[in-house]
């Protein structure tokens, strides 16, 4: 399998030609934003002083001085039937711009566009996630049944981005979760069969193929940054000198690997090679990897040649406490929930619930880590979840705030030492149900605002205001939530 896609690369990475075009906000605009309540009062930023003594990172001249990021995930590819949220890409991007965003973070479907030899695959079919257990989950509620050419969709996304003056952060969830919604098991198996410690370089090669095509069309400068992979080392990368058998879908579903995970130094070296290859081929673009939490992942895993410090900040507290009371261990494998032994769990479920056995007999292509959350959110009474979160928000607010501030400080210290732009493009309140309205309450908004304010205070170049406000979520069509998001995005863009 290795010989099918291996080719030599140069690890010499050239620095992109950059030029600063910082344009401070006009005094009149500043006063208007302040009067509208868009700019954060100083009191909201207490506890997270911006770092001093570090030079301000230089942003390439063709990119904005601040990015207000909208999360598209991989569902912009999989939720694409005519009556689904991303069925009309042009409309989705226009609405994104109208709501104050100037950047989209999206899966590129690299191995869905190209096979292992770099040939266009053409049209692919997409399936739903888990039949009967997906409709209340973010990112994976696609109906299934769509069939389209992923390369053509990606080009169309970039054309729409150019039309509406929006930028794109490119990334890949393929080996983490996105592969689940490919309908063709042969293609899933082909992607998983790539040796573990060659997957990052495979993504780099496929990126090069895509970037060459974007250059031909004059669309490459729409890229804010190239993330080789989302959440480096999730799932774990395996290193071995011995020839290992290809990973099977069943092994991937159950998190099984034939050898221990790589040491962090080895992961960093693999990521460095992938970044170096793309940088050597496209020296005018920002190239990086996407980290996990800054306090635990940056110093140990981040390659020296990454050009952006990109991280996620999911707070401790509220939803985790709810999950724990329900007997769910989080997004990881755990014991089946037992409503009959858990009065709290019984009290928040709908009257007629789907059984655990109905779920576990289906998901031969969905990671086991998601099964508990899938069962809970399918059977959950969303109004009861919302009520509990609102009633207990004050109890967890300090923990929420402190856990985020800690991560933002770690990120700022790391980026400042390397003089890297900072981006936070996932995070804050952790994964509520899709049809919950908690994020639209004052308490839910407050949780997201704590993250945004901390990101602004630590000088982030790119900020995602909420992972739960995007074209495939109910709040996207709510006037009040649209006004809230637009105001928050203005605050982000005014912070340059």
KAZI-V197271 format. One line per field, one symbol per residue. ss: DSSP state (H for helix, E for strand, C for the rest). phi: phi as a letter, one per 20 degrees, with the letter a starting at -180 (. if undefined). psi: psi as a letter, one per 40 degrees, with the letter a starting at -180 (. if undefined). Layout:
# KAZI-V197271
ss=???
phi=???
psi=???
This chain:
# KAZI-V197271
ss=CHHHHCCCCCCCCCCCCCCCCCCCCCHHHHHHHHHCCCCCCHHHHCCCCCCCCCCCCCCCCCCCCCEEEEEEECHHHHCCCCCCCCCCHHHHHHHHHHCCCCEEEEECCHHHHECCCCCECCEEEECCCCCCCCCCCCCCCCCCCCEEEHHHHHHHHHHHHHHCCCEEEEECCCCCCHHHHECCHHHHHHHHCCCHHHHHHHHHHHHHHHHHHHHHCCCHHHEEEEECCCCCCCCCCECCCCCCCCCCHHHHHCCCCCCCECCHHHHHHHHHHHHHHHHHHCCCCCEECECCCHHHHHHHHCCCCCCEEEEEEECCCHHHHHHHHCCCCCCCCCCCCCHHHCHHHHHHECCCCCCHHHHHCCCCCCCHHHHHHHHHHHHECHHHHHHHHHHHHHHHHHHHHHHHHHHHHHHHHHHHHHCCEEEEEEEECCCCCCCCCHHHCHHHHHHHHHHHHHHHHCCCCEEECCCCCCCCCHHHHCHHHHHHHHHHHHHHHHCC
phi=.gffcfbfbeefdefffcbfcgcgffgffffffffenefffgffdgncfffcndffgeegfedffbddededleffeedcfgedgdfcfgffffffffenecbcdbfelgeefcefenefenfcecdfecgnccfddfncegfnnfbbefgfffffgffffffdlcdceebbdgeebfggeffefffgffffffggecfffgffffggfffffffgemdfffefaeegbelgmcfgeddbeffefgfeffffgemecebffffgfffgffffffffffffecfedfcbceeeeffddffedfffefdcedbccefepfffffgffendeoeagbfgfcgfdcgfggfdeffddeffffffedefccgfgeffffffffefeffffffffffdggfdfffgffffggfffgfffffffeldfdcdcbpmgelffgefdgfeegfffggffgfffffffemffccefafdcbgdcgfgdefffffffffffffffeef
psi=ddedehiiihehhihihihhfhgihidddddddddeedihiddeeieghiiieiihihhideiieihhhhhdaeeeddgeideidfdhddddddddddeeieihhiiefdeddiaeeeihdahiiiiichhefeefhidfeidieihihddddddddddddddefiihhiahededddddehdhddddddddehideeddddddddddddddddddefedeehdihhdihghfhiihhhidihiiihidddddefhieiiiiiddddddddddddddddddgeeihhaihibhddedddddhidehehghiighiibcdddddddeeheagiiaihigddegddddeeiidhihiddddeedgeehhddeddddddddeihddddddddddedddedddddddddddddddddddddefiihhheiabhhgiideiedeeiddddddddddddddddefhdhhhdhefgidfidedehdddddddddddddddee.
